[in-house]
Amino acid sequence: MSLPPILRRLRIPVICAPMFIAGNPKLVIEQCKAGVVGSFPALNARPQEALDQWLTEIETALAGQSGAAPFAVNQIVHKSNDRLEHDVEVCIKHKVPITITSLRAPDDVVAKIQAYGGIVLHDVISVRHAHKALEAGVDGLILVCAGAGGHAGTLSPFALIGEVRRFFDGPLILSGAISSGDAVLAAQAAGADLAYIGTRFLATPEASVPERYKEEILRAAAADIVYTDLFSGVHGNYLKHSVVAAGFDPLNLPKSDPARMNFGAAGGAEKKVWRDIWSAGQGVGQIDAIAPVAQVVAKLEAEYTAARRRLQIN
């Protein structure tokens, strides 16, 4: 099965992952202008009425831009997201080209998006989740593997891609510690169609995170990433220094109660995930500079092209 036309016209095969707090119209616009899919979580637009304004700003900025890639909006499909219905309706109004859904299989969302010609890509961390998403009718799967920033799984990308490809020949996007053009090509070699990159775009002027967060990204290595379900009720990867600064012992973190999942404070903690406890993937050790999105994408392209040449891929 070939990629949908909307995913074929990219400068390099990359979708920028939606990042809580960090994602904003400016970041998305620059990502799309650079030729890769830009994205943001709908929940980043606060209050909810701002979502309509954000989408208008993005659409206006990209109108008539030669070579601009499409953009995506992430919807958290979970009972704790009381904005879901509102946010989906706003995205339908704007005919958002790509919707990225997370957590529960998006049964109620897929048909609405596909009705106007949009496509739905769904985050999965296991074969079971992949089957459920495909039963819901999604157009493609994002395999969130070991080492990915934010909510991530534990499976090796080689294991998960290999098993999913046994029953699905549609679009596969791979997530997990991808910070270089070499890794983008490796994702394709392993059987994915595109790479999913988040953490690398945190260290950009366009990302809406504190400067000290960006500086911690530059200081960190893979060993500085902590995997826990404490802060949001779902397992994810976080910068160890931010966990310590929030008053927690990274080596002795309690378990979370999944029933209390709310994407805010965990267990009544005063410190909040995303705002105070910072997410990052294991690819941080390969990030050594804060650079504009355009430069980041240009570097990824140069590395990707060099890797293809090195391996004599035409």
N, C-alpha and C positions, 0 to 999 in steps of 0.2 A: 504494500500500500504506500503510495507516495504522500508527501506532506501536503496539507492544504495550501492553496496558492498564497495565502496570507503569511505563511511561515517560510516561503521559498525566497522571498525578496529581502534577504538580510545581508548585511555586509560580511558578517561571520555568523556561524550557527549558534547564536547566544540569545537566551532570554534572561533578562535581569530580574532576579527574584524580588518579590514585594517584601519590604522590610518595615516592621512597625516603627513608628516615630520617624525613621530616616526618610521614608518615601514621601515625596511632595511633588507638585506640578513641575517645578524647575528641574528636579532630578530626572523625572520621566521625560520631559521635553528634550533634555540634553542627551539622554540615552537613545531616544528615537531618532534624533537628528544625527547621531553618530552611526546609525544603521543597525542597532540591535533593539530588541523588544524591551521597552521600558514598562515598569509596573509599580503599583502602590496598593496597599490595603485600603479598602473603602473606609475602614474604621479610623484611618489617619485623618480624614476630613472631619474636623470637629468645630462646631456642632454639626449634626447630620445634614443640615441645610447647606453646608459648605461644599458637599460633594458635587452638587450641580454646578457650582462656580468653578471648582477644580477641573471638572471635565470640559467645561466651556473654555477655560484657559488653555488646556492642553490641545484641544481641537483647533482653536484659533491659531496657536503658535505653530502647529504642524501643517496647517492648511497651505497647500502649494509648495511645501518643502520637498525638493527633489531628493530622492534617495532615503527619505525618512521611513523608519520602520513603524509598524503598528504598535499600539500600546495595550496594556492589560490592566484589569482591576481584580484584586483578590477579594473574595467573599468568604468569610468564616461561617461555614454551615454548621451551626451548633446552637442548642437551645439557649445558651447564655447570651447569644448575640441578638438582642431585641431590635436591632436595626436592620436585620437581614432583608425583610420584605421591602422596607423603604429603599434601601440601597440598591437592591436588584431592580426595582422599578425605575429609579433614576438612571441606572445604567442602560436599561431597555430604551428609555426616552432618548438617550444619546447614542444608542446602537454601538456600544463599546465593542470593538472588534474581537477581543480575547478576554474571557473570564477565567480566572484561576480560582478554583474552589479548594477548600481545606477542611480537614477533620471528617465529618460525616459525609457519606455518599450523597451527592447533590441531586437527589431524585426530583425535588420540586423546582429546581433551578434550570436544569439542562434544557428542557423543552422550550422554556421562555426565551432563553438566549439563542437557541438554534432557530427559533421561529423568524427572527429578523436577519439571520445569516451569520450570527456570531458563532464562535467556537468555544468549547469548554475544555480546559485542561485541569486535571485533578491531582493533588498531592497524595502519594501513597508511600507507605513504608514497608509493605509486605505484599505477598501474593494474594492473601485473603482480601486486603483492601483494594487491590487492583481488580479482582473479580467483581467486587461490589460496585466499584466505580463504573466498570464497563457495563454492568447490568443496568445502571442508571442512564447509560447512553452517552457518556462523555466522549469527546473527540480524541483525546490524547491523555497520556499519563506522565506525571512528573515523579520520577523515582527518587525519593528523598533518602539518601543512603548515609552510611556512617561518615561522620565528620562534617556534615552540613550545618550551617548556622541556623539558629532558631529551632523550631520543632523538627526533630530529625529522628531517623531510625538507626538501627545498629547493623544492618546487613551490608556486606561488601557489595559494591556496585556490580562486580563481575557475577556474583551469585544472583542478585535480584534481576539484572538485565537478562541473564541467561534463562531464568525460569519464566519471566514474563514473556519473552520472545517466543516461548513454546506455544503460547495461545493467543498472542496479540501481535499483529504486524503493522499496527498503526503508529502514530507519532509517539515517540518516547523521548523524554527530556530527562537528563541526568543531573542530579544535585549531590554535592558532597565534596567539599574542600577543593573546588575548582577555582584557581586563581591565576592561571596562565593559559596562553594559547596552546601550549603543548598539551595541557590537560583537556582542553576543548577537543583537540584531535583524538586524544586517548578515549574520550567519551564516545566519539563516533566509531572508533575502532572496536570498542567493546559492544557496540550494537545500538547505541542511542542515536537519535537524529540531531539533537541539539543539546547544548550544555546550559545549565541553570546556575547563574553566578549572582551571589548576594554580597557576601562580606567584602569583596574587593571594592565595591562601590560605596562602602561606608567611609573609606578614606578618600573622600572627594569633597571639594568645597560645597557642592550642591546638596549633600546629604544633611538632613535636619537633625544632627546629633551634636552634643557638646564637643568642643575641641579636645577636651581631655579624653573623651571616648575614642576619637580618631588617633590621638597620641598613644593610647593603650593598644590599639590595633597594631601600630608600628612596632611597639615594644614586645608584643606577644609572639609566642611560638605555639606549635600544636599542643605541647605539654601544658600550656596555660589555659586550655579549654576544659570546662567542667560540664559533665553530662548529668542532668538531674530533672526530675519532674516536680520539684518542690515549688517552683515559682509560678507556674501557670496550670499545673495539673496534668500537663503533657510533657514527656521527656524532651529536653532541648539542650543545646550547647550554649554556654555562657563564658565570658571572660572571668577567669579566676580572681583577678584583682578587684573587679566590681563586686563579686560575691563576698570577698573579704571586707571590702569597704562598707558593705551593707550590714556587716555584723555577723556573718555566717562563717562556719568552719567548712571549707570545701571538702575536707576529708571525713566529715561527720555530719552530713546533711540528712535531716529526717525525710521520710516519704510523704508525698502529698496524697490528699484524698481526692481522687478523680471526680467525685460528685460535686466538689466545690470549685471545679474549673470555671474561671471567670475572666481570665486574661488580665487580671489586675493584681492586687496584692494576694499573696499566698499565706494561708493560715493566720490572717489578721496582721501580717507584717506591715510596718509603716513604709518600708521601701518597696517600690513597685517595679515589676519586671518591665523590661524595655526602657523605662525612663531612668531607673537607678541601677538595675542589674542588667548588664549589657550582653546582648547576644553576639556571637561570632562563631565562625566555623574553623575547622582545623587548618584551613589554608592561610591563616593569618601570618604564618612564618615566612610567607613568600611576598608579603606586602611591605615595602620599605619606603614609601613616599606618599604624601597626600597630593594628589594630582587631579585636575579637572577631568570630568567624564570623557571628554573628547580625547584626551591624552591616554587615558586608561584603555579605551577601545582601540585606539591606534596601536598601542603596545601589544594588546591581545592579538590584533590582526597580524602584526609583524611576527610575533612568536608562532602563531598558527601557520602562517605561510612558510616560515623557516623550518618548522617541524615537518610539514608536508614535503618540503624540498629535501630535507635531511633523509627522509624515508622514501624519497623518490616517488612521491604520489603526485600524479598529474592533476 
